[in-house]
Amino acid sequence: MSARVLICCGSGGVGKTTTSAALAIRLARSGARVAVLTIDPARRLADALSVGDIGNTAFLVPLPDLPPGASLHAMMLDSKRTFDDVVERFSGSSDARDRILRNHYYRFVSTRLAGSHEYMAMEKLYELSESGDYDIVVLDTPPSRHALDFLAAPEKMANLMDEGVMRWLVLPASRGGWRMIEKGSEILAKVLRTMLGDRTIMDIAEFFSAFQSLWEGFRQRSLDVRALLRSPDTRFLLVTTPAPGARAEALHFLDVLQRSKMPFGGFLINRCAVAPTRAGPPSFGPRPPAVSEADWKALVDALAAVPERRRGLVAAQDAAIAELRAHAPGAAPIWRIPEMDEEVHDLAGLDRVARHLPDHASLAEVRP
């Protein structure tokens, strides 16, 4: 059975990784088997969960008092390891696998080629969702301008794996490199050899020649990943704050999701101000003898004004949240996470955040 997929997106500085980790904890505490994956190479997820190094394999987070059968695993994408795993899975033979893994150009493609990291993130997400080991997979993405890249990654890979494109790239290689170069312009061939060198040209030709056995597997997997992003079991959750810059970034991402027909699941609004619960002005004791009348009056007036200023801040944030709601499709839910009295840096802090997030049953009711 496929897992539900929750993709947490948002601009930098809104507490997205902390919120993603807290959401994963909330879901595990409500009885689900949860995996939380970050594709951001920073160590923020490991720090938030108070665990040591995490990598491309699932790390069991030691959460106490979980319901029977529930669990939380965390991992951080290793793009190169994931690419190697995909090559091993789809290679038609051990010879083809070894030719690719030993190829110098493959080492470049699997680590530094533009878009490979984003596509491997989608591969890892798909692998986790289809493994049968989890009920829910939570994905923590990089800041949203970069997170937009992974939305296009499956489409780009599917296009690259198009038969016509790949046939052009894998025209049989000879000792001089691609035949397209031999048959083409001598000037072009000279320029390419000057820029790349004969060895590099041969490496590239050899890579695409060996890659032929992986075409169909990669292409089908790209289509499957693309379908996953639009699946009824997938939801994009926008993590933001009431601050103007964060709201603008969230609305930009929401527009991209709507244009791409991606399933939106709601807003997780972090650092919301809380209105004072006390009615009327605060009371103060007698003036200390060491404090002058003027200083005491100034202090009392300043403290008395705090609740009203707080109410004004809450009203302004309510208006900002209403603006977000107005742009969201349908009746998209909004979960507010209040400002915390202390910085969140351990599991106890994440549990405090988690109380304000949806549980497994609540998310099951969310419809795009």
N, C-alpha and C positions, 0 to 999 in steps of 0.2 A: 504494500500500500504506500502511495506517495505521501510525503510529509507536506504539511502546510508550510509555505515560505513567506517570511516577513522580511522585507527589505527596508532597512532604516536609512533614510537619506537626510541630508541637512548641510548647512554651511558650517564652516569652521568656527569653533568657539561656542557652540550652543549646547555642549555636553552630550553629543550624539553617542559617543562610545559608552559613556557612563549610562545613558538611557538604554542603549541596546543591551548592555550587560544586565541592568536592572530588570528589563523586560524579560530576558531569558530566565532570570531567577524567579520572577513572578510566575511565569508559565510552568517552570519546573515545580514550584511549590504548589501549583494548582493540579499537579498530578501528571504532567506531560513529560515525555522523553524529549529533551531539547538539545540542539546543537547551536552554538553561537560561533559564527565565523567572521573574522575581520579580513578585509582585503587591503587595509591600510598598513603599510610596512612598519609604522610606529608601534611601540610596545604598549599603547594605551589600554588595550583590552586586557592584557595580562596584568597590568598595574591595577586596573579597576577591579579585577576579580581576585587580586591579592594572591596570585599564583606565580610560579617561576616562569621559565621560558616555555612558551607554547609554539608549536610549529604546524606542519602540514598534516599531522595525525591527531586524532581526537584525544584531548586531555580531560580526564574526569575531574570536575571541580568538586571539592569535598564540601558539599552543602549539608549541614545537619538537619535532621527532622523532616526529611522529604517523605511524601506519601509512598506507599509500596509501589514499586515499578517505575517511579519517576527518577529522572537523572538529568544532569547538566554536563555537557562536554563543550570544551572551547578549543578553537584552533585558529591559527594565523596562516594565511595563504603563502605557500612557497611556490611561486610561479614555475620555476625550473623543475621542481620535483613533480608538480602536477602535469606539466608538459611531457616529461619523461614517462609518467604513468600512462598518459593517453597514447603515446607512441607505442608503448609495450602492449597496450590493449588492442590497438587496431592494426598492428603490423601483421602482414600475412605470413611472415616466417621469421625465425630467429635471425636469419641472415639480413633481411630487410631492416629489422629492428636495430641490429648492431651497426649496419651501414649508416643509419640515420644518427644514432646516439654518438657515434665516433666522429661524425662529420663536423668540420670546423664551422661551417656556415650555420649548421643547426644550433650550435652553441650560442651563436649570435642571435638567431631567431628566437630561441627559447628564453633569452634573458633580456635582450635590449631592443628587439624589434617593436616599433610602435604598435600598440594594441594587443600585444601578446599577453601582457599582465591582466588586462581587463577580460580577455577571452578566457584565460585560464581560471579567473575568478568565477566566471559563469560555469565552466566545466566542473569546478569543485562544488559549487552550489547545486548543480544538477546531480552530481554523484551522491551528495549527502541526502538530497531530497528523495532519491530513488533507492537508497540503500536498504530501506526497511528498518533501520535502526532507530529512527527518530519520528516523533509525531509532528514536531515543529522545528524548522531551521530559521534562525535569526541571522540576517546578514548585516554587518556593520560596514558601511561604505566610507570612502574618503569624502572630504568636503565636496559639496554637490556639483560644483563646476567640473570637477574631475569625475565624479560619479556618473555624470552624463555619458562618459565614454563607454562604460560597460553596457549601456542600453543598446548601443550600436554595434558592439563587438560581435554578437552572433551573426548579425546581418552581414558584416564585413567578411567574417570567416566563410559563411555560406557562399558569398559572391566569389571569394578567392577559390573556393573548391568547385566552382562552376566548371563543367567539363571543358568548355572552350578555353577558359583562362588557363587551366592547368595544362591542357594539351600544348598551348603556346610555350609555357614555362618549361615543360619537360621534353621539348624536341630533342631527339637523341643527341647525346654529347659525343664529341670526338676529342682527340688529343688537343685540339685548339680551343675547345669550349663549345658553346652552343652553335648549332648549324645556322641558326638565324643570324649569328654574327658573321659566319663564313660566307653566307649567301648574300648578306647585306652590304652596306657601304663599308669600303675599306677604311674610310675616315672614321666612321663610327667604331669599327673594330679596334682601330688604333687608339682612339680616345679611351674606350672601355679598358683596354689592356693597360694603358698608361695609368688610369685611375685605380684599377682594381688589381692588376697583375694576373698573369696566367693561372697561378695557383688558386686565387680566389674565384676566378671564373670557373675553373674546373670543380672547385668545392660546391659552388652554387648549382652547377649543372648536375653534379653527382647527387646533391641533396634532393633536388626535384625529381631526378630519375628514381631514386630509392623511395621517394614519397608517393609514388604512383599507387602502391598497394594500400595506402591509407586514405586515398581520395574519398571513397564512398563512405567509409566510417566517419571521417571528419565532417563531411558534408551533412550526413544524416544527423550526427550529434549536434551540429550547429543549428539545424532546423528544430531539433528537440529542445535545445536550450532556448531558442527564440520562442518556442511555444510555451515553455515554462514561465517566461516573463509575463505572458498574457493569460496564464492558466487561471481558472476559477479558484484554485487553491493558493494563489499568490496575492499578496497585498503589499503595496508600497506605503510606508508610514513616514510622514515628514516630521522630522524633529526640528523644532525651532524655539525661539523665545519671543516675547512681545516686542523686543527691540526692533526699530524700523529696518535696519540693515538685514537682520535675520529674516524678518517677514518678507522683504522684497526677494530675497534668495529663495525662500520657500514658495512664493507665488510663481517665480520663474520656473522652478522645478515642476510645480504642479501643472503649469502650462505645457511643459515638455511631456509629462505623463499623459495629459489629455490628448495632445496631438498624436502621441504614439499609441494611444488606446491601451495604456497600461492600467491595471486595476488599482485604484487608489483606496486606501483603507482608513485614512484619517490622520489627524495631527496629534503629535505628542509635544505639548507646549511646556517647555522647561522654564524654571526660575520665575514662576508667577508670584506676584505680590499677594499677600493675604490681608484682608481687611481686619482691622482690630475688632475683637469680640466685645470689648467693654463699651457699654453705653454711657454717654455723657463724658465730661472732662475728667481727667485723672485727678486724684486727691493727693495732697502733699502734706507732710508733717510740718511741725514748726520750723522756723528758720534757725539754722545753727548759729550760735553766737559769733563764730569766727567769720561768717559770711555777711557782707554788708547788705543793707536793704536793697540798694540798686542792683547788685549782682544777683541777689536772690530773686528779685522780680524778673530780671532778664532770663534767668534759668527756668523759673516756673512758666513764663510765657512761652519760651522755646519748647519745653516739654509738652505743654498743653496743646501746642499746635501740631505735634507729631501725628496724633491719630487722624486729624482732618487731612493733613498732607498725604497720609497713607491711603485714606479713602479716595482722595483725588487720583493717586497713582493707580489704584485698583480700577477706578472708573475709566482711566485712559487705557489701561491694558484690556479691559472688557471691550472697549471700542475697537482696539486693534485686533482682538480675537474675532470679533464680529465681522471685521473686514475679511479675515481669512475664511471664515465660514461662508461668507457671501460668494467667494470665488470657488468654493469646493463643490464638486458635483453631488447632487442629491442631498441626502441627510448624513454626510460624512461625519463620523464622531470626532470629538475633541476630548483629549485627556489632559488635564492640567496637573503639572508637577510643581508644587510650591517651592519657594526658596528654602534651602536647608540652613539650619542654624550653624552647622559645621560642614567643612569641606568633606566631600564623599571620596574616601580613599581606601575603603575596605569593605568586606562583605556585609558588615553591620550597617554601614552607610548605604550600600546598594539595597539592602532590605528596606530601609526607610523610604527610598525612592520607589521601590517596587510596589509599595502599598497603594500608590496612586496610579498604577498602570493596569491595563486589562488583563484578566486571567484567561485561561484556555476557553472557558465557556463563553465569555464575553466576545472574544475574537471570532469564535465560530459563528456568531450572529451577524458579523459585519459583512455587508454586501457592497460591491463597488457601484 
